[in-house]
Amino acid sequence: MNYTLLMYETTEDFAKRTDPIHKEAYVASWAHYVTALRDSGIVVSSAGLQSPGTGATLSRKGGELLVQDGPSVETKEQIGGLIIIDVPDLDTALEWAARCPGSSVDVRPNLQPITR
């Protein structure tokens, strides 16, 4: 079964990505985790995301399409990346999520594709 791990990071975590003092340790912690996932053979797909300020949020209100730059709301944590894994059950997905160096991880089973 496929599960998506949504990795959340704080504003401080995003800053470590480019901070000359913290960047090396930050990258090393993620490299170790991602390598372990890939070596296990369970990764279906993955993507790290740039900081929330680089994107936009699209929403519909009253039939009107609205675009807002950056994060849609100020929160303590934002999605920093995602990894889709193929594991037998939720317990196994949670074991992998527990190894993540990020602030928190949302673990969700993927819906089965719609077939016609």
C-alpha positions in Angstrom: 0.0 0.0 0.0 1.2 3.5 -0.8 1.5 6.1 2.0 2.5 9.7 1.6 4.8 11.2 4.2 4.3 15.0 4.3 7.3 16.5 6.1 6.7 19.8 7.9 9.4 22.3 8.8 9.5 25.4 10.9 10.6 28.8 9.6 13.9 28.1 11.4 14.3 24.8 9.6 13.8 26.5 6.2 16.4 29.1 7.1 18.9 26.3 7.9 18.8 25.3 4.2 20.8 28.4 3.2 22.5 29.4 6.5 26.2 29.0 6.1 26.6 27.8 9.7 23.7 25.2 9.7 23.4 24.2 6.1 25.9 21.3 6.1 24.3 19.6 9.2 20.8 20.2 7.8 21.6 18.6 4.4 23.5 15.7 6.0 20.5 14.8 8.3 18.2 14.7 5.3 20.7 12.9 3.0 21.1 10.1 5.6 17.3 9.7 5.9 16.6 9.8 2.2 19.4 7.4 1.5 18.0 4.9 4.0 14.6 5.1 2.4 15.9 4.7 -1.1 18.2 1.8 -0.1 15.2 0.0 1.4 13.5 0.0 -2.0 10.2 1.4 -0.7 10.3 4.9 -2.3 7.8 5.4 -5.1 8.4 9.1 -5.5 9.8 12.1 -3.5 10.2 15.8 -3.7 11.7 18.5 -1.5 9.9 21.8 -1.7 11.3 25.3 -1.7 10.3 27.7 1.1 6.6 28.7 1.3 7.4 32.3 0.2 8.4 31.0 -3.3 5.0 29.6 -4.1 1.4 30.8 -4.4 -2.0 29.6 -3.2 -4.9 29.3 -5.6 -8.5 29.5 -4.1 -12.0 29.9 -5.2 -14.5 32.2 -3.4 -17.9 33.0 -4.8 -16.9 31.7 -8.2 -13.9 34.0 -8.3 -10.4 32.6 -8.7 -7.9 34.2 -6.3 -4.1 33.9 -6.2 -2.1 34.8 -3.1 1.7 34.8 -3.2 3.5 32.9 -0.5 1.9 30.8 2.2 -1.8 31.2 2.5 -1.7 31.5 6.3 0.9 32.2 8.8 1.6 29.0 10.6 4.5 27.7 12.7 5.2 24.9 10.2 4.9 24.5 6.5 5.3 21.5 4.2 8.9 21.1 3.3 8.7 18.0 1.1 6.9 14.7 0.6 7.8 11.1 0.0 5.5 8.4 -1.3 6.5 4.9 0.0 5.1 1.5 -0.7 4.9 -0.5 2.6 2.6 -3.2 3.9 0.8 -1.2 6.6 0.4 2.0 8.6 2.7 0.8 11.4 5.6 0.4 8.9 4.9 3.8 7.4 4.9 5.3 10.9 8.3 3.6 11.7 9.8 5.3 8.7 8.2 8.6 9.6 9.7 8.4 13.1 13.1 8.4 11.5 12.5 11.7 9.7 14.7 14.6 10.8 11.9 17.1 10.2 9.8 18.8 12.8 6.7 16.7 12.2 5.4 14.2 9.6 1.8 13.7 8.5 1.4 10.1 7.3 -1.6 9.3 5.1 -2.6 6.3 3.0 -3.0 7.1 -0.7 -6.3 6.7 -2.4 -6.5 4.0 -5.0 -6.4 5.4 -8.6 -9.8 5.9 -10.2 -10.4 3.5 -13.0 -13.1 3.5 -15.6 
